Amino acid sequence: MLDMVKNSVILFWQGRLFQDLGHVIKQASIGIVVAAVLVVVLAKMGLALWLCVVIGSLVSGGVQPYLFKDLKYA
């Protein structure tokens, strides 16, 4: 199993893990922006920072399967 992880990391750093790396980066960026905006909006509403981070993380994690549903590996 560790060998599989090692091979995946090597392929990722060589740029050969995903068929379209630009699409992967775009989708990951969307998830990051969603989480960041949600944390900032919730903090501006007066919630505690730790609660904002927890809620932002849960929502962002919930969006990931939708964002990466068409992910293709090389």
PDB file of N, CA, C, O and CB in Angstrom:
ATOM      1  N   MET A   1       0.820  -1.186   0.000  1.00  0.00           N
ATOM      2  CA  MET A   1       0.000   0.000   0.000  1.00  0.00           C
ATOM      3  C   MET A   1       0.869   1.258   0.000  1.00  0.00           C
ATOM      4  O   MET A   1       0.571   2.223  -0.704  1.00  0.00           O
ATOM      5  CB  MET A   1      -0.936  -0.006   1.202  1.00  0.00           C
ATOM      6  N   LEU A   2       1.932   1.246   0.781  1.00  0.00           N
ATOM      7  CA  LEU A   2       2.838   2.396   0.787  1.00  0.00           C
ATOM      8  C   LEU A   2       3.500   2.575  -0.573  1.00  0.00           C
ATOM      9  O   LEU A   2       3.818   3.694  -0.976  1.00  0.00           O
ATOM     10  CB  LEU A   2       3.908   2.232   1.875  1.00  0.00           C
ATOM     11  N   ASP A   3       3.704   1.463  -1.276  1.00  0.00           N
ATOM     12  CA  ASP A   3       4.283   1.544  -2.614  1.00  0.00           C
ATOM     13  C   ASP A   3       3.336   2.270  -3.574  1.00  0.00           C
ATOM     14  O   ASP A   3       3.777   3.041  -4.426  1.00  0.00           O
ATOM     15  CB  ASP A   3       4.604   0.135  -3.145  1.00  0.00           C
ATOM     16  N   MET A   4       2.034   2.019  -3.430  1.00  0.00           N
ATOM     17  CA  MET A   4       1.041   2.691  -4.264  1.00  0.00           C
ATOM     18  C   MET A   4       1.041   4.196  -3.979  1.00  0.00           C
ATOM     19  O   MET A   4       0.970   5.006  -4.903  1.00  0.00           O
ATOM     20  CB  MET A   4      -0.367   2.094  -4.021  1.00  0.00           C
ATOM     21  N   VAL A   5       1.119   4.562  -2.712  1.00  0.00           N
ATOM     22  CA  VAL A   5       1.159   5.976  -2.343  1.00  0.00           C
ATOM     23  C   VAL A   5       2.415   6.628  -2.917  1.00  0.00           C
ATOM     24  O   VAL A   5       2.360   7.732  -3.460  1.00  0.00           O
ATOM     25  CB  VAL A   5       1.116   6.143  -0.803  1.00  0.00           C
ATOM     26  N   LYS A   6       3.539   5.939  -2.792  1.00  0.00           N
ATOM     27  CA  LYS A   6       4.797   6.465  -3.320  1.00  0.00           C
ATOM     28  C   LYS A   6       4.718   6.672  -4.832  1.00  0.00           C
ATOM     29  O   LYS A   6       5.154   7.704  -5.342  1.00  0.00           O
ATOM     30  CB  LYS A   6       5.955   5.520  -2.978  1.00  0.00           C
ATOM     31  N   ASN A   7       4.168   5.700  -5.542  1.00  0.00           N
ATOM     32  CA  ASN A   7       4.039   5.825  -6.998  1.00  0.00           C
ATOM     33  C   ASN A   7       3.105   6.969  -7.379  1.00  0.00           C
ATOM     34  O   ASN A   7       3.373   7.691  -8.339  1.00  0.00           O
ATOM     35  CB  ASN A   7       3.527   4.516  -7.600  1.00  0.00           C
ATOM     36  N   SER A   8       2.010   7.143  -6.633  1.00  0.00           N
ATOM     37  CA  SER A   8       1.075   8.234  -6.921  1.00  0.00           C
ATOM     38  C   SER A   8       1.730   9.588  -6.700  1.00  0.00           C
ATOM     39  O   SER A   8       1.535  10.507  -7.495  1.00  0.00           O
ATOM     40  CB  SER A   8      -0.178   8.112  -6.051  1.00  0.00           C
ATOM     41  N   VAL A   9       2.496   9.722  -5.639  1.00  0.00           N
ATOM     42  CA  VAL A   9       3.188  10.986  -5.365  1.00  0.00           C
ATOM     43  C   VAL A   9       4.208  11.274  -6.458  1.00  0.00           C
ATOM     44  O   VAL A   9       4.322  12.412  -6.914  1.00  0.00           O
ATOM     45  CB  VAL A   9       3.880  10.946  -3.983  1.00  0.00           C
ATOM     46  N   ILE A  10       4.939  10.269  -6.877  1.00  0.00           N
ATOM     47  CA  ILE A  10       5.933  10.455  -7.939  1.00  0.00           C
ATOM     48  C   ILE A  10       5.251  10.884  -9.238  1.00  0.00           C
ATOM     49  O   ILE A  10       5.707  11.818  -9.898  1.00  0.00           O
ATOM     50  CB  ILE A  10       6.743   9.154  -8.162  1.00  0.00           C
ATOM     51  N   LEU A  11       4.163  10.208  -9.608  1.00  0.00           N
ATOM     52  CA  LEU A  11       3.436  10.579 -10.827  1.00  0.00           C
ATOM     53  C   LEU A  11       2.860  11.987 -10.726  1.00  0.00           C
ATOM     54  O   LEU A  11       2.857  12.729 -11.708  1.00  0.00           O
ATOM     55  CB  LEU A  11       2.313   9.577 -11.103  1.00  0.00           C
ATOM     56  N   PHE A  12       2.367  12.361  -9.531  1.00  0.00           N
ATOM     57  CA  PHE A  12       1.822  13.705  -9.348  1.00  0.00           C
ATOM     58  C   PHE A  12       2.900  14.751  -9.583  1.00  0.00           C
ATOM     59  O   PHE A  12       2.682  15.710 -10.323  1.00  0.00           O
ATOM     60  CB  PHE A  12       1.225  13.862  -7.940  1.00  0.00           C
ATOM     61  N   TRP A  13       4.058  14.577  -8.965  1.00  0.00           N
ATOM     62  CA  TRP A  13       5.124  15.581  -9.105  1.00  0.00           C
ATOM     63  C   TRP A  13       5.710  15.601 -10.508  1.00  0.00           C
ATOM     64  O   TRP A  13       6.270  16.617 -10.920  1.00  0.00           O
ATOM     65  CB  TRP A  13       6.231  15.316  -8.096  1.00  0.00           C
ATOM     66  N   GLN A  14       5.595  14.515 -11.245  1.00  0.00           N
ATOM     67  CA  GLN A  14       6.038  14.496 -12.635  1.00  0.00           C
ATOM     68  C   GLN A  14       4.974  15.070 -13.564  1.00  0.00           C
ATOM     69  O   GLN A  14       5.238  15.293 -14.745  1.00  0.00           O
ATOM     70  CB  GLN A  14       6.391  13.073 -13.058  1.00  0.00           C
ATOM     71  N   GLY A  15       3.783  15.308 -13.044  1.00  0.00           N
ATOM     72  CA  GLY A  15       2.701  15.863 -13.845  1.00  0.00           C
ATOM     73  C   GLY A  15       1.991  14.841 -14.705  1.00  0.00           C
ATOM     74  O   GLY A  15       1.362  15.200 -15.700  1.00  0.00           O
ATOM     75  N   ARG A  16       2.081  13.561 -14.334  1.00  0.00           N
ATOM     76  CA  ARG A  16       1.480  12.505 -15.147  1.00  0.00           C
ATOM     77  C   ARG A  16       0.366  11.749 -14.437  1.00  0.00           C
ATOM     78  O   ARG A  16      -0.074  10.716 -14.944  1.00  0.00           O
ATOM     79  CB  ARG A  16       2.536  11.539 -15.573  1.00  0.00           C
ATOM     80  N   LEU A  17      -0.106  12.216 -13.289  1.00  0.00           N
ATOM     81  CA  LEU A  17      -1.138  11.490 -12.547  1.00  0.00           C
ATOM     82  C   LEU A  17      -2.524  11.731 -13.133  1.00  0.00           C
ATOM     83  O   LEU A  17      -3.331  10.806 -13.224  1.00  0.00           O
ATOM     84  CB  LEU A  17      -1.120  11.899 -11.077  1.00  0.00           C
ATOM     85  N   PHE A  18      -2.803  12.970 -13.531  1.00  0.00           N
ATOM     86  CA  PHE A  18      -4.116  13.326 -14.051  1.00  0.00           C
ATOM     87  C   PHE A  18      -4.034  13.593 -15.545  1.00  0.00           C
ATOM     88  O   PHE A  18      -3.008  14.047 -16.050  1.00  0.00           O
ATOM     89  CB  PHE A  18      -4.677  14.552 -13.317  1.00  0.00           C
ATOM     90  N   GLN A  19      -5.135  13.304 -16.253  1.00  0.00           N
ATOM     91  CA  GLN A  19      -5.158  13.572 -17.687  1.00  0.00           C
ATOM     92  C   GLN A  19      -5.139  15.068 -17.964  1.00  0.00           C
ATOM     93  O   GLN A  19      -4.459  15.516 -18.888  1.00  0.00           O
ATOM     94  CB  GLN A  19      -6.388  12.936 -18.329  1.00  0.00           C
ATOM     95  N   ASP A  20      -5.874  15.846 -17.179  1.00  0.00           N
ATOM     96  CA  ASP A  20      -5.952  17.286 -17.387  1.00  0.00           C
ATOM     97  C   ASP A  20      -5.662  17.987 -16.065  1.00  0.00           C
ATOM     98  O   ASP A  20      -6.574  18.247 -15.281  1.00  0.00           O
ATOM     99  CB  ASP A  20      -7.348  17.700 -17.944  1.00  0.00           C
ATOM    100  N   LEU A  21      -4.402  18.290 -15.822  1.00  0.00           N
ATOM    101  CA  LEU A  21      -3.991  18.900 -14.562  1.00  0.00           C
ATOM    102  C   LEU A  21      -4.616  20.277 -14.376  1.00  0.00           C
ATOM    103  O   LEU A  21      -4.909  20.674 -13.248  1.00  0.00           O
ATOM    104  CB  LEU A  21      -2.474  19.005 -14.500  1.00  0.00           C
ATOM    105  N   GLY A  22      -4.822  21.005 -15.458  1.00  0.00           N
ATOM    106  CA  GLY A  22      -5.443  22.319 -15.364  1.00  0.00           C
ATOM    107  C   GLY A  22      -6.854  22.240 -14.808  1.00  0.00           C
ATOM    108  O   GLY A  22      -7.260  23.088 -14.013  1.00  0.00           O
ATOM    109  N   HIS A  23      -7.610  21.220 -15.225  1.00  0.00           N
ATOM    110  CA  HIS A  23      -8.972  21.024 -14.725  1.00  0.00           C
ATOM    111  C   HIS A  23      -8.956  20.695 -13.227  1.00  0.00           C
ATOM    112  O   HIS A  23      -9.796  21.185 -12.472  1.00  0.00           O
ATOM    113  CB  HIS A  23      -9.679  19.897 -15.513  1.00  0.00           C
ATOM    114  N   VAL A  24      -8.020  19.883 -12.812  1.00  0.00           N
ATOM    115  CA  VAL A  24      -7.903  19.516 -11.399  1.00  0.00           C
ATOM    116  C   VAL A  24      -7.584  20.755 -10.560  1.00  0.00           C
ATOM    117  O   VAL A  24      -8.174  20.964  -9.500  1.00  0.00           O
ATOM    118  CB  VAL A  24      -6.809  18.433 -11.202  1.00  0.00           C
ATOM    119  N   ILE A  25      -6.658  21.563 -11.039  1.00  0.00           N
ATOM    120  CA  ILE A  25      -6.285  22.779 -10.309  1.00  0.00           C
ATOM    121  C   ILE A  25      -7.457  23.751 -10.254  1.00  0.00           C
ATOM    122  O   ILE A  25      -7.690  24.379  -9.222  1.00  0.00           O
ATOM    123  CB  ILE A  25      -5.065  23.454 -10.965  1.00  0.00           C
ATOM    124  N   LYS A  26      -8.195  23.881 -11.351  1.00  0.00           N
ATOM    125  CA  LYS A  26      -9.359  24.768 -11.382  1.00  0.00           C
ATOM    126  C   LYS A  26     -10.420  24.317 -10.376  1.00  0.00           C
ATOM    127  O   LYS A  26     -10.957  25.138  -9.632  1.00  0.00           O
ATOM    128  CB  LYS A  26      -9.959  24.815 -12.798  1.00  0.00           C
ATOM    129  N   GLN A  27     -10.721  23.030 -10.350  1.00  0.00           N
ATOM    130  CA  GLN A  27     -11.735  22.517  -9.441  1.00  0.00           C
ATOM    131  C   GLN A  27     -11.285  22.647  -7.981  1.00  0.00           C
ATOM    132  O   GLN A  27     -12.090  22.992  -7.115  1.00  0.00           O
ATOM    133  CB  GLN A  27     -12.050  21.055  -9.772  1.00  0.00           C
ATOM    134  N   ALA A  28     -10.016  22.376  -7.707  1.00  0.00           N
ATOM    135  CA  ALA A  28      -9.501  22.532  -6.342  1.00  0.00           C
ATOM    136  C   ALA A  28      -9.560  23.994  -5.917  1.00  0.00           C
ATOM    137  O   ALA A  28      -9.873  24.295  -4.765  1.00  0.00           O
ATOM    138  CB  ALA A  28      -8.051  22.005  -6.240  1.00  0.00           C
ATOM    139  N   SER A  29      -9.261  24.900  -6.838  1.00  0.00           N
ATOM    140  CA  SER A  29      -9.319  26.335  -6.534  1.00  0.00           C
ATOM    141  C   SER A  29     -10.745  26.766  -6.214  1.00  0.00           C
ATOM    142  O   SER A  29     -10.956  27.592  -5.326  1.00  0.00           O
ATOM    143  CB  SER A  29      -8.773  27.157  -7.713  1.00  0.00           C
ATOM    144  N   ILE A  30     -11.712  26.225  -6.917  1.00  0.00           N
ATOM    145  CA  ILE A  30     -13.111  26.537  -6.630  1.00  0.00           C
ATOM    146  C   ILE A  30     -13.462  26.101  -5.205  1.00  0.00           C
ATOM    147  O   ILE A  30     -14.117  26.846  -4.476  1.00  0.00           O
ATOM    148  CB  ILE A  30     -14.048  25.846  -7.656  1.00  0.00           C
ATOM    149  N   GLY A  31     -13.040  24.925  -4.811  1.00  0.00           N
ATOM    150  CA  GLY A  31     -13.295  24.443  -3.459  1.00  0.00           C
ATOM    151  C   GLY A  31     -12.631  25.313  -2.403  1.00  0.00           C
ATOM    152  O   GLY A  31     -13.222  25.582  -1.357  1.00  0.00           O
ATOM    153  N   ILE A  32     -11.414  25.753  -2.668  1.00  0.00           N
ATOM    154  CA  ILE A  32     -10.696  26.619  -1.730  1.00  0.00           C
ATOM    155  C   ILE A  32     -11.399  27.961  -1.598  1.00  0.00           C
ATOM    156  O   ILE A  32     -11.545  28.482  -0.493  1.00  0.00           O
ATOM    157  CB  ILE A  32      -9.240  26.825  -2.184  1.00  0.00           C
ATOM    158  N   VAL A  33     -11.833  28.519  -2.719  1.00  0.00           N
ATOM    159  CA  VAL A  33     -12.514  29.816  -2.696  1.00  0.00           C
ATOM    160  C   VAL A  33     -13.850  29.707  -1.954  1.00  0.00           C
ATOM    161  O   VAL A  33     -14.199  30.597  -1.178  1.00  0.00           O
ATOM    162  CB  VAL A  33     -12.742  30.334  -4.136  1.00  0.00           C
ATOM    163  N   VAL A  34     -14.588  28.636  -2.184  1.00  0.00           N
ATOM    164  CA  VAL A  34     -15.856  28.439  -1.483  1.00  0.00           C
ATOM    165  C   VAL A  34     -15.618  28.419   0.027  1.00  0.00           C
ATOM    166  O   VAL A  34     -16.344  29.072   0.776  1.00  0.00           O
ATOM    167  CB  VAL A  34     -16.540  27.124  -1.944  1.00  0.00           C
ATOM    168  N   ALA A  35     -14.622  27.685   0.470  1.00  0.00           N
ATOM    169  CA  ALA A  35     -14.330  27.597   1.900  1.00  0.00           C
ATOM    170  C   ALA A  35     -13.901  28.949   2.457  1.00  0.00           C
ATOM    171  O   ALA A  35     -14.360  29.356   3.524  1.00  0.00           O
ATOM    172  CB  ALA A  35     -13.241  26.552   2.159  1.00  0.00           C
ATOM    173  N   ALA A  36     -13.023  29.646   1.740  1.00  0.00           N
ATOM    174  CA  ALA A  36     -12.522  30.933   2.225  1.00  0.00           C
ATOM    175  C   ALA A  36     -13.644  31.965   2.319  1.00  0.00           C
ATOM    176  O   ALA A  36     -13.749  32.679   3.316  1.00  0.00           O
ATOM    177  CB  ALA A  36     -11.408  31.450   1.306  1.00  0.00           C
ATOM    178  N   VAL A  37     -14.474  32.045   1.293  1.00  0.00           N
ATOM    179  CA  VAL A  37     -15.574  33.010   1.300  1.00  0.00           C
ATOM    180  C   VAL A  37     -16.550  32.689   2.430  1.00  0.00           C
ATOM    181  O   VAL A  37     -17.023  33.592   3.120  1.00  0.00           O
ATOM    182  CB  VAL A  37     -16.308  33.012  -0.061  1.00  0.00           C
ATOM    183  N   LEU A  38     -16.845  31.426   2.615  1.00  0.00           N
ATOM    184  CA  LEU A  38     -17.765  31.032   3.673  1.00  0.00           C
ATOM    185  C   LEU A  38     -17.211  31.385   5.053  1.00  0.00           C
ATOM    186  O   LEU A  38     -17.951  31.875   5.906  1.00  0.00           O
ATOM    187  CB  LEU A  38     -18.053  29.537   3.590  1.00  0.00           C
ATOM    188  N   VAL A  39     -15.936  31.146   5.278  1.00  0.00           N
ATOM    189  CA  VAL A  39     -15.323  31.481   6.566  1.00  0.00           C
ATOM    190  C   VAL A  39     -15.376  32.983   6.808  1.00  0.00           C
ATOM    191  O   VAL A  39     -15.709  33.421   7.909  1.00  0.00           O
ATOM    192  CB  VAL A  39     -13.865  30.985   6.619  1.00  0.00           C
ATOM    193  N   VAL A  40     -15.054  33.772   5.797  1.00  0.00           N
ATOM    194  CA  VAL A  40     -15.066  35.229   5.954  1.00  0.00           C
ATOM    195  C   VAL A  40     -16.482  35.740   6.213  1.00  0.00           C
ATOM    196  O   VAL A  40     -16.685  36.579   7.091  1.00  0.00           O
ATOM    197  CB  VAL A  40     -14.480  35.908   4.705  1.00  0.00           C
ATOM    198  N   VAL A  41     -17.454  35.246   5.462  1.00  0.00           N
ATOM    199  CA  VAL A  41     -18.837  35.694   5.642  1.00  0.00           C
ATOM    200  C   VAL A  41     -19.345  35.323   7.041  1.00  0.00           C
ATOM    201  O   VAL A  41     -19.978  36.138   7.712  1.00  0.00           O
ATOM    202  CB  VAL A  41     -19.752  35.075   4.556  1.00  0.00           C
ATOM    203  N   LEU A  42     -19.070  34.118   7.465  1.00  0.00           N
ATOM    204  CA  LEU A  42     -19.517  33.702   8.792  1.00  0.00           C
ATOM    205  C   LEU A  42     -18.817  34.500   9.890  1.00  0.00           C
ATOM    206  O   LEU A  42     -19.432  34.822  10.907  1.00  0.00           O
ATOM    207  CB  LEU A  42     -19.268  32.207   8.989  1.00  0.00           C
ATOM    208  N   ALA A  43     -17.543  34.820   9.698  1.00  0.00           N
ATOM    209  CA  ALA A  43     -16.814  35.624  10.689  1.00  0.00           C
ATOM    210  C   ALA A  43     -17.386  37.040  10.747  1.00  0.00           C
ATOM    211  O   ALA A  43     -17.501  37.620  11.827  1.00  0.00           O
ATOM    212  CB  ALA A  43     -15.300  35.671  10.352  1.00  0.00           C
ATOM    213  N   LYS A  44     -17.741  37.592   9.595  1.00  0.00           N
ATOM    214  CA  LYS A  44     -18.349  38.927   9.561  1.00  0.00           C
ATOM    215  C   LYS A  44     -19.716  38.934  10.237  1.00  0.00           C
ATOM    216  O   LYS A  44     -20.156  39.964  10.748  1.00  0.00           O
ATOM    217  CB  LYS A  44     -18.480  39.415   8.114  1.00  0.00           C
ATOM    218  N   MET A  45     -20.386  37.784  10.237  1.00  0.00           N
ATOM    219  CA  MET A  45     -21.684  37.684  10.893  1.00  0.00           C
ATOM    220  C   MET A  45     -21.542  37.599  12.412  1.00  0.00           C
ATOM    221  O   MET A  45     -22.535  37.695  13.133  1.00  0.00           O
ATOM    222  CB  MET A  45     -22.444  36.471  10.372  1.00  0.00           C
ATOM    223  N   GLY A  46     -20.325  37.419  12.897  1.00  0.00           N
ATOM    224  CA  GLY A  46     -20.082  37.431  14.330  1.00  0.00           C
ATOM    225  C   GLY A  46     -19.884  36.079  14.974  1.00  0.00           C
ATOM    226  O   GLY A  46     -19.788  35.993  16.198  1.00  0.00           O
ATOM    227  N   LEU A  47     -19.818  35.024  14.189  1.00  0.00           N
ATOM    228  CA  LEU A  47     -19.576  33.702  14.778  1.00  0.00           C
ATOM    229  C   LEU A  47     -18.119  33.593  15.224  1.00  0.00           C
ATOM    230  O   LEU A  47     -17.249  34.298  14.713  1.00  0.00           O
ATOM    231  CB  LEU A  47     -19.920  32.573  13.766  1.00  0.00           C
ATOM    232  N   ALA A  48     -17.866  32.705  16.176  1.00  0.00           N
ATOM    233  CA  ALA A  48     -16.503  32.458  16.630  1.00  0.00           C
ATOM    234  C   ALA A  48     -15.680  31.893  15.470  1.00  0.00           C
ATOM    235  O   ALA A  48     -16.195  31.151  14.633  1.00  0.00           O
ATOM    236  CB  ALA A  48     -16.491  31.485  17.845  1.00  0.00           C
ATOM    237  N   LEU A  49     -14.403  32.252  15.432  1.00  0.00           N
ATOM    238  CA  LEU A  49     -13.550  31.837  14.320  1.00  0.00           C
ATOM    239  C   LEU A  49     -13.469  30.315  14.204  1.00  0.00           C
ATOM    240  O   LEU A  49     -13.492  29.772  13.099  1.00  0.00           O
ATOM    241  CB  LEU A  49     -12.149  32.418  14.488  1.00  0.00           C
ATOM    242  N   TRP A  50     -13.376  29.632  15.334  1.00  0.00           N
ATOM    243  CA  TRP A  50     -13.272  28.169  15.270  1.00  0.00           C
ATOM    244  C   TRP A  50     -14.536  27.557  14.660  1.00  0.00           C
ATOM    245  O   TRP A  50     -14.461  26.564  13.938  1.00  0.00           O
ATOM    246  CB  TRP A  50     -13.028  27.584  16.678  1.00  0.00           C
ATOM    247  N   LEU A  51     -15.679  28.145  14.949  1.00  0.00           N
ATOM    248  CA  LEU A  51     -16.925  27.642  14.381  1.00  0.00           C
ATOM    249  C   LEU A  51     -17.002  27.935  12.881  1.00  0.00           C
ATOM    250  O   LEU A  51     -17.499  27.118  12.106  1.00  0.00           O
ATOM    251  CB  LEU A  51     -18.127  28.261  15.103  1.00  0.00           C
ATOM    252  N   CYS A  52     -16.510  29.097  12.487  1.00  0.00           N
ATOM    253  CA  CYS A  52     -16.470  29.447  11.058  1.00  0.00           C
ATOM    254  C   CYS A  52     -15.607  28.447  10.286  1.00  0.00           C
ATOM    255  O   CYS A  52     -15.976  28.006   9.197  1.00  0.00           O
ATOM    256  CB  CYS A  52     -15.924  30.885  10.863  1.00  0.00           C
ATOM    257  N   VAL A  53     -14.465  28.100  10.858  1.00  0.00           N
ATOM    258  CA  VAL A  53     -13.549  27.157  10.196  1.00  0.00           C
ATOM    259  C   VAL A  53     -14.184  25.770  10.099  1.00  0.00           C
ATOM    260  O   VAL A  53     -14.077  25.103   9.069  1.00  0.00           O
ATOM    261  CB  VAL A  53     -12.203  27.074  10.962  1.00  0.00           C
ATOM    262  N   VAL A  54     -14.839  25.343  11.165  1.00  0.00           N
ATOM    263  CA  VAL A  54     -15.488  24.020  11.154  1.00  0.00           C
ATOM    264  C   VAL A  54     -16.582  23.969  10.089  1.00  0.00           C
ATOM    265  O   VAL A  54     -16.648  23.018   9.309  1.00  0.00           O
ATOM    266  CB  VAL A  54     -16.085  23.691  12.549  1.00  0.00           C
ATOM    267  N   ILE A  55     -17.432  24.979  10.057  1.00  0.00           N
ATOM    268  CA  ILE A  55     -18.527  25.006   9.077  1.00  0.00           C
ATOM    269  C   ILE A  55     -17.969  25.108   7.657  1.00  0.00           C
ATOM    270  O   ILE A  55     -18.432  24.405   6.758  1.00  0.00           O
ATOM    271  CB  ILE A  55     -19.487  26.192   9.362  1.00  0.00           C
ATOM    272  N   GLY A  56     -16.980  25.976   7.450  1.00  0.00           N
ATOM    273  CA  GLY A  56     -16.363  26.107   6.129  1.00  0.00           C
ATOM    274  C   GLY A  56     -15.719  24.812   5.661  1.00  0.00           C
ATOM    275  O   GLY A  56     -15.803  24.459   4.484  1.00  0.00           O
ATOM    276  N   SER A  57     -15.081  24.112   6.575  1.00  0.00           N
ATOM    277  CA  SER A  57     -14.445  22.832   6.236  1.00  0.00           C
ATOM    278  C   SER A  57     -15.470  21.771   5.866  1.00  0.00           C
ATOM    279  O   SER A  57     -15.280  21.021   4.909  1.00  0.00           O
ATOM    280  CB  SER A  57     -13.595  22.339   7.400  1.00  0.00           C
ATOM    281  N   LEU A  58     -16.551  21.712   6.624  1.00  0.00           N
ATOM    282  CA  LEU A  58     -17.591  20.726   6.330  1.00  0.00           C
ATOM    283  C   LEU A  58     -18.252  20.988   4.980  1.00  0.00           C
ATOM    284  O   LEU A  58     -18.473  20.061   4.200  1.00  0.00           O
ATOM    285  CB  LEU A  58     -18.645  20.729   7.432  1.00  0.00           C
ATOM    286  N   VAL A  59     -18.563  22.241   4.711  1.00  0.00           N
ATOM    287  CA  VAL A  59     -19.193  22.576   3.426  1.00  0.00           C
ATOM    288  C   VAL A  59     -18.223  22.317   2.278  1.00  0.00           C
ATOM    289  O   VAL A  59     -18.599  21.733   1.261  1.00  0.00           O
ATOM    290  CB  VAL A  59     -19.658  24.055   3.412  1.00  0.00           C
ATOM    291  N   SER A  60     -16.980  22.749   2.441  1.00  0.00           N
ATOM    292  CA  SER A  60     -15.981  22.548   1.390  1.00  0.00           C
ATOM    293  C   SER A  60     -15.738  21.057   1.136  1.00  0.00           C
ATOM    294  O   SER A  60     -15.617  20.632  -0.013  1.00  0.00           O
ATOM    295  CB  SER A  60     -14.663  23.241   1.769  1.00  0.00           C
ATOM    296  N   GLY A  61     -15.668  20.277   2.198  1.00  0.00           N
ATOM    297  CA  GLY A  61     -15.501  18.832   2.047  1.00  0.00           C
ATOM    298  C   GLY A  61     -16.700  18.181   1.392  1.00  0.00           C
ATOM    299  O   GLY A  61     -16.557  17.205   0.655  1.00  0.00           O
ATOM    300  N   GLY A  62     -17.879  18.714   1.653  1.00  0.00           N
ATOM    301  CA  GLY A  62     -19.081  18.180   1.027  1.00  0.00           C
ATOM    302  C   GLY A  62     -19.177  18.502  -0.452  1.00  0.00           C
ATOM    303  O   GLY A  62     -19.819  17.773  -1.209  1.00  0.00           O
ATOM    304  N   VAL A  63     -18.540  19.591  -0.869  1.00  0.00           N
ATOM    305  CA  VAL A  63     -18.572  20.011  -2.273  1.00  0.00           C
ATOM    306  C   VAL A  63     -17.545  19.232  -3.112  1.00  0.00           C
ATOM    307  O   VAL A  63     -17.695  19.135  -4.330  1.00  0.00           O
ATOM    308  CB  VAL A  63     -18.303  21.527  -2.381  1.00  0.00           C
ATOM    309  N   GLN A  64     -16.520  18.686  -2.481  1.00  0.00           N
ATOM    310  CA  GLN A  64     -15.444  18.022  -3.213  1.00  0.00           C
ATOM    311  C   GLN A  64     -15.913  16.869  -4.107  1.00  0.00           C
ATOM    312  O   GLN A  64     -15.469  16.793  -5.252  1.00  0.00           O
ATOM    313  CB  GLN A  64     -14.434  17.509  -2.241  1.00  0.00           C
ATOM    314  N   PRO A  65     -16.783  15.972  -3.646  1.00  0.00           N
ATOM    315  CA  PRO A  65     -17.227  14.910  -4.556  1.00  0.00           C
ATOM    316  C   PRO A  65     -17.893  15.451  -5.817  1.00  0.00           C
ATOM    317  O   PRO A  65     -17.711  14.891  -6.898  1.00  0.00           O
ATOM    318  CB  PRO A  65     -18.185  13.986  -3.838  1.00  0.00           C
ATOM    319  N   TYR A  66     -18.656  16.523  -5.694  1.00  0.00           N
ATOM    320  CA  TYR A  66     -19.290  17.130  -6.869  1.00  0.00           C
ATOM    321  C   TYR A  66     -18.239  17.738  -7.793  1.00  0.00           C
ATOM    322  O   TYR A  66     -18.324  17.593  -9.012  1.00  0.00           O
ATOM    323  CB  TYR A  66     -20.309  18.207  -6.440  1.00  0.00           C
ATOM    324  N   LEU A  67     -17.248  18.417  -7.218  1.00  0.00           N
ATOM    325  CA  LEU A  67     -16.225  19.068  -8.034  1.00  0.00           C
ATOM    326  C   LEU A  67     -15.354  18.059  -8.778  1.00  0.00           C
ATOM    327  O   LEU A  67     -14.954  18.301  -9.917  1.00  0.00           O
ATOM    328  CB  LEU A  67     -15.352  19.952  -7.163  1.00  0.00           C
ATOM    329  N   PHE A  68     -15.062  16.937  -8.140  1.00  0.00           N
ATOM    330  CA  PHE A  68     -14.133  15.972  -8.732  1.00  0.00           C
ATOM    331  C   PHE A  68     -14.824  14.737  -9.307  1.00  0.00           C
ATOM    332  O   PHE A  68     -14.188  13.696  -9.470  1.00  0.00           O
ATOM    333  CB  PHE A  68     -13.129  15.542  -7.701  1.00  0.00           C
ATOM    334  N   LYS A  69     -16.119  14.839  -9.616  1.00  0.00           N
ATOM    335  CA  LYS A  69     -16.838  13.669 -10.122  1.00  0.00           C
ATOM    336  C   LYS A  69     -16.346  13.234 -11.504  1.00  0.00           C
ATOM    337  O   LYS A  69     -16.458  12.058 -11.847  1.00  0.00           O
ATOM    338  CB  LYS A  69     -18.325  13.963 -10.178  1.00  0.00           C
ATOM    339  N   ASP A  70     -15.811  14.150 -12.296  1.00  0.00           N
ATOM    340  CA  ASP A  70     -15.337  13.813 -13.643  1.00  0.00           C
ATOM    341  C   ASP A  70     -13.823  13.734 -13.725  1.00  0.00           C
ATOM    342  O   ASP A  70     -13.256  13.857 -14.811  1.00  0.00           O
ATOM    343  CB  ASP A  70     -15.840  14.832 -14.640  1.00  0.00           C
ATOM    344  N   LEU A  71     -13.165  13.532 -12.605  1.00  0.00           N
ATOM    345  CA  LEU A  71     -11.700  13.471 -12.555  1.00  0.00           C
ATOM    346  C   LEU A  71     -11.205  12.229 -13.294  1.00  0.00           C
ATOM    347  O   LEU A  71     -11.670  11.117 -13.042  1.00  0.00           O
ATOM    348  CB  LEU A  71     -11.198  13.464 -11.085  1.00  0.00           C
ATOM    349  N   LYS A  72     -10.272  12.429 -14.193  1.00  0.00           N
ATOM    350  CA  LYS A  72      -9.702  11.314 -14.965  1.00  0.00           C
ATOM    351  C   LYS A  72      -8.214  11.183 -14.652  1.00  0.00           C
ATOM    352  O   LYS A  72      -7.480  12.171 -14.643  1.00  0.00           O
ATOM    353  CB  LYS A  72      -9.921  11.525 -16.496  1.00  0.00           C
ATOM    354  N   TYR A  73      -7.790   9.971 -14.399  1.00  0.00           N
ATOM    355  CA  TYR A  73      -6.385   9.683 -14.152  1.00  0.00           C
ATOM    356  C   TYR A  73      -5.727   9.252 -15.452  1.00  0.00           C
ATOM    357  O   TYR A  73      -6.376   8.687 -16.333  1.00  0.00           O
ATOM    358  CB  TYR A  73      -6.223   8.595 -13.066  1.00  0.00           C
ATOM    359  N   ALA A  74      -4.454   9.519 -15.561  1.00  0.00           N
ATOM    360  CA  ALA A  74      -3.720   9.145 -16.786  1.00  0.00           C
ATOM    361  C   ALA A  74      -3.487   7.650 -16.848  1.00  0.00           C
ATOM    362  O   ALA A  74      -2.888   7.158 -17.804  1.00  0.00           O
ATOM    363  CB  ALA A  74      -2.375   9.880 -16.861  1.00  0.00           C
TER     364      ALA A  74
END
